[in-house]
C-alpha cells in the first residue's frame, strides 16, 4: 500500500506542532505464520467512493454506534485503556500476552467500539473503549485501567465529538497534546478529563492489589455528567443492515490474525457462525474483561466479541524519531480490511478533515453496511501483518 500523505501534516504545521523527523530504523519482526490470505503492504486500492465522507444523522430509536435499539442523548465517552503484557494458564500452559490475566481491563463489556493502535513503534499497542449505548442506563461506573493519550487519540476525540478520559500524555513542545487540545478548542468545551490532575478525585481511584500504574479506575458516567449541558456532539452514525449484503462472492474469513510487530501483542479473532460474532484472543488466551474494579472475579468476566472487525490501515510517524511518540495519520484515506459475518471485504476508508468522521466503504465504493452489534477497529500500519483463513 502506498504511504498516504495525510492532511494532518499540514494541519499540524498550522497548529505549530512539528512534523516528526524520520530516520532509518530497524524494521519490526513479524512472527505470524503466512497461512491463508496474507495482507501486508497492499497497494492503495484507490476505491472511487459513491458518496462523500460526511456525518450520517442519527435514526430515531437506533443506536448510531451499534445499530441496536436505543433511546438517549448522543454524547459518547472515549476512555484510554492500558494493554500491558500479562499471563494466564490456558489448557495447562502459561500464555504470556497483552491484556490478559491480572492485566485484563475492566468495564469493557459496556463498550460499543473497541479501538487498538500503536503505542510504541516496536509493536506494543494501546486500547480505547468508546461507550455510548449504556450511558443512559448508568453504566459503566467503573472502567480501566486508564492510561495516557497520544495525538491519534486527540484526533479520535475530534471524530466522535466525545468526552475523553485519559491519564496524561506527551508534554514536549513538539508533541504536546495539551497544546493540541487547546488549538482545536476542545479544552474550552469541558469534555476533557485528565485523571492525573487534581480535578476529578471523586470519580477516580487506584485499585488495590493491581500493579501500578495500570490500576487507575474511573466512573465514566459520573464524568459524563460533568460535561456542560449546553455542549452538543455532532452525530456520527454508522449505516447498519439487518442482514449482511456481503455474502456471495466474498471470501470466507473464520479466523483473523493481527501481528503488530511484537509477538506478545499478536491477536486473533475467531468467528462463531451460530452467534455471528468474532471472539477476540490475545495470543492463545481469550480476551476477557472484568466486570468492574470491585468485581475482578473470573466467573463474572466477559469474553469480548464483535459483529464487525475492521483493520484500518493508517501510517504512523514518530516525533523526533522517538519510538514512544507515535503520530497516527488518521486524516486522509487508505485501505480497510473488513470482516463481517465470516466474510472478507477489501474496502477503503476516508476522513477529509480533523473535525470530520472516518467513513468506511466496501469494495464497490458504497458506504459500508455494518452488522448490528459491537465493532473492533485496529489502526494497523500498512507494513504490519494481517492474515485470515476460511473454515478450518
N, C-alpha and C positions, 0 to 999 in steps of 0.2 A: 504494500500500500504506500502510495506517495505520502510524504510528510506534508500535512496541511498547514499552510501559513495562516494562523488564526488572526482574526481582527483583534483578539485580545492583546496581542503585542502592541498594536497601535494605540489601543485604549490605555494600556499600562504606561506607555510613554506620555500620553496626555495627562495621566494622573500623577506623573512624576515618579513612577515606580520603575526601577531599572529593569530592562530586559536581560535575562540571565546570559552571562558569558559562557561559552561552551568550549570544552577541550576534549581531547581523546580520552576515553575511559575504557576500562576493561569490561567487555560485554558480560551480561549475566549468563549463568549456566542453566539451561532448561533440561529437566530430567524426566519429563513425561515420556513414555514410550510413544512412538509415532504410529499408533494404530488407528484404523478407521480414517475419517476425513480430517486432514490437518489444515488448520487456519493460522497462518503466520506470515506477516509481511505481504499480505494480499494486496494487489494493485487496487488503487482507488476505483470503486465501481462507477463513480460519476453518474449515479442514477438521476434521471430527469424527474423531478417531483411534480405531481399533478396539482398540488395546492401549496400555497405559501406556508412557511413555518410560523403560524400565528397561534395565539391562545384560543382554545375552544371554550365556549361558555359552559357553565355547569347546568346539567339537566336536572330539573326538579325531581327529588326523590332518589337520585342516583349519585353515588359517591364518585367524585372526579378522579380519585386515586385507585379505587378497586372496582368500580362499576357495580358494586353491591347496593342494596337498599340502604339509604342514608338520609337523615334529616339533620341539619345543623348549620352553623356558621362556618364558612370556609376560612380557616386560619390554621394551617398546618404548623407543626413544630419539628424542626430538624435537630437531632442530637448526635454529637460526635462520640463514637464508641470505640474503646480500645480493642485491639485484636492481637494480644501477645501470645507467645508460644506457651502451651500448656501440655499436660499429659493425662492419659486415661487408659485404663485397661479395656481392650476390646478383644473378646474371644480368647482370653488368656495371654494376649500380647500387649505390651505397652506401646501406645501410639503417642508420638510427640508431634504436635501440630498446633496451628494458630487457633485461639479462641475456644479451647476445649477444656474439660475437667474443671478445676478450680478457677481457670482463667476464662470461663464462658461468660457471656453477657447475661444481663437480666432485663426483663421488660420487653424483650424482642418480639414476643408473641403478639403484641399490640401494633407493631409497625406495619404500615401499608406497603412501604417500599424500603428495601434494604440496598444501600449503595456500598460498593467496595472500590477503593482506589489506592494508588501508590502512596506510601508514606516515606519509604527510603528507596533510592534507586536500585538497591540490591535485591528488591523483590518483597520486602515486608509491606503490609497493607494496613489501612485503617477502614473501619466500618462507619457508616452513617445510617441511623434509623430515621425515617420520615413517618411521623404519626399524624393521623387526621381522623379516620372514621370513629375511633373510640374516645376521642377527646370530649365530646359532648356527653358521653356516659361516665365521665370522671376517671378515665384510665389513659395512660399509666400514671400512677402517683409515685412509681419507683422505676428508674431505668439507669443503666450504667454498664460498665464503668465509663464515666465521662472523661474524655481526654481532649487534647488541643486540636485546633483547626489549622488549615493551611489555605493558601489562596484559592485553590479549587473549591473549598467549602464555602468561601466567601461568595463565589460565583453560583454555587448551588443554592444558597440562600436567596440570591437575587432572582434566580429562576423560579423558585417556588413562592417568593414573597413571604416566607415563613418567619416564625421566630427561630432563633438559633441558640442552642445551648452548647457551650464548649468550655474548656478549661485552659485558657491562654492560647498562645501561638507565637509565631516569629515576631520579633520586635526590632530586628535590624533595619537600618534606614532603607536598604534596597529591597526589603521583603517584609514590610511592616503591615500586618493585616489590620491593625487598629487604624492606621492611616488610610488604608483602602476602604474600610467601612465608612470612615469619615467622608472621604471623597465621593463615595457612592450615595451618601445620605442616609445609610442605614443606622448610623449612630444616633441620629436625631429622632428616630421613629419609635424608640422604646421596645425594640424587638430583639435586642442582643443581650445575652445572659452569659457573661464570663464568670464561671464559678470560682476562679482564683482571686476575684475581687472580694471585698467585704460587704457587698450589697445584697447578697442573696442567701444569707446564713439560715434563714427559716426554711429554705427549700432544698438544702444540700446537706449531706452528711458523709463522713468517712465510715466505711463498713468494717467492723471489727472482724478480724480473722482472715481478711483478704489482703494480699500483698500490695502495699503502696508502690507506685501511685495509681495502680489500677483498681482502686476501691472507692471511687467517688460516685455517690448515688445522688439522683436528682428527682424532685417531684415535678414532672413535666406539666401536668395540669395546673399545678399551683403557679408556675412561672407564666404559663399561657394567660392566666387570669390577670397578670400584671401588665400585659400589653394594653396600651391606651385604647379605650372603647371607640375612639374616632379613627383608629387605624384600619385600613381595608386592604386585603391582599388581592392582587389581580388574579382572577381564576386561571387555573392550569389543569384542564381536564383531558385525560386520555379518551380515545374512542374505544368502545367495547362492543363485542359481538356475543350473542347467546350461544352460537356455535361457530367454532373457528373456521374461517374460509381457507385455511392453509392445510389442505389435506392432500388431494390428488396432485401428483407432480412434485411434491416436496419430499426431500429425503427424510427417512426415519432418523430420529435422534433420541435414543433412550438413555444414553449416558454422555454427559458433557464434562470435559476435564479442562481445568484452568491452571496454567503454570506461569506465575508472575516473575519467575527467575530465582526463587528461593524455595528449596524443597519443603520447608516447614510451612509454607503458605500455599501449597498446592491444594486445590479444592475440586470437588466433583458434584454433579447434580444427576440424580438417578430418577428416571421417570416411572411413576406408578400409574399404569393405564386405568386401573379401576377408580382411582381418585382424580385422575387428570391433573396430577401435581408432580413437580420436580422437588425431590428431597435433597437438601444440601449436606455434603460431607466435608469435613476438614481433614485432609489426609484420609485415613480409613475410618475415622470416627464420625458418627452423626453430629451435625452442628446443632447443638441444643441451647436453649435459653432458659435460665432460671426464671421462676415466676416473679420474684422481686428481691430486693436486698435483704428483706427479713425472711424470705422463704427460698432458701437455696437448697432445697431438698431434691433428691434425684427423682422421686416419684411425681413431682409437680413440674418437672422440666418439659418444655415444648420443643419438638423437633421442627426447625424452621423449614417450611416448604413453600413453593411458589407456583403460580399458574403461568407466569411469564418469566423467562430468563433472557436478558439482553446483554450482549457483550458489545459495549460502545467503544469503538477504537478511537482513542484520543492520544495525542502526543504529549509528552512532558518535557519541559525544560527545567534546568536547575540553577537557581540563583548563585552566581559566582562559582558555578560548578560544584556546589555543595550538595552532597548526596541526600541530605535530610531536608532540603528546601525545594520540594517539587512545585512547579507551576503548571497545573493541568490546563491544557489548551482546549477548553470545552466550549469555546465560541468559534463557530466555523461549520465544518461539515466533514463527514467521513463514513467509513463502513460501519455497519452494525450487524453482528451475527446474532440472529434472533431465534429463540427456541420456544415454541408454543404447541401444546397438545402432542408432544412427542415427535414434532416435525421441525425441520430447519428452514429458516427463511433468510436468504442472503440479502440483507436490507441496507438501509442508509439512515443517517441522522443529519439534521440541520438545526443550527442555532445561529440566528443572524445578529444578535446583539447581547450584551450583558443583561439587559432588562427583559430579553425575550425568552421564550420557552425552548427546550430541546424537543423537537418533533421527530418521531421515528417513522420511517417509510418502509413499505415492503418492496419486493423485487420489481414490482410493476410501477413503482413511483407513487402509489396511493398511501395515504396516511395509515399507519399500522392499526389493525383491529386487535386489541388486546382481548384475552380471555378474562372473564371476571374473576377477581381474586388478587392476591398479592404478587408483587413484581420484584425481581432481583436485577439490579443493573451494575455491571462491572465496568469501571473506567479503565480498560485494559490497553496498554501501549500496543501499537501495531506490531512491534517485534516480539511481543510476548506470545506464548503458545496456547492455542485452544484446539482441542481435538474433540470429535464426537463419533459415536458408533450407533448403529441401529439396534434391533432386538438381538440380545445375546442368547 
